[in-house]
Amino acid sequence: MKAIQVSSGVTAFVRPEEGANASLIRTAAGAVVVDTTSCAAELRALLAAAQVVPDDVCLVVNTHQHSDHTWGNQLFDCPILAHRLCKEAMTANLDSAWNLDSILASISDMFAYVRETWSRTVDHLTQGHSVDEAAADPGYPRYAEGAAERYHKTNIRVMYAQLAGEGACPL
């Protein structure tokens, strides 16, 4: 994510590709976070870059219930402001058919997807293909059947960047 200083005391954390953004508003009473991303660790890093710790946050605002806007909520011990329907939808998601077996199967599928995608991405990069050429490869696996093509391309972009940096699969 890219941090953009919108005005004095207001920072927007914006994704260059698709995905949820977040905001930080500094007030006299403390910091306000709008949307908490899909990963507590990512949000913690964003806050740290802005020299804010979770205890500095006095209010969280969730714009809606999607996980990419709410899964960082766990970092905070403060009020969370959201529409009543947002809370109901989040609660319904917790009451869904998820159980340990389905969670483990989903994680296993995700790791298989990442490993296969990583392997193909290494092949494409070593052959000098662009991200767009790599994304057009029909042999790439698709995690979550019917997932939007932009997320597939974003995954490949992230892997290209990772390979250009460290060169090792993170899993």
PyMOL commands that set and color helices and strands:
alter all, ss='L'
color gray80, all
select helices_A, chain A and resi 40-49+54-56+67-75+84-94+100-126+131-135+149-165
alter helices_A, ss='H'
color red, helices_A
select strands_A, chain A and resi 2-7+10-14+22-27+30-34+57-61+80-81
alter strands_A, ss='S'
color yellow, strands_A
deselect
rebuild
show_as cartoon
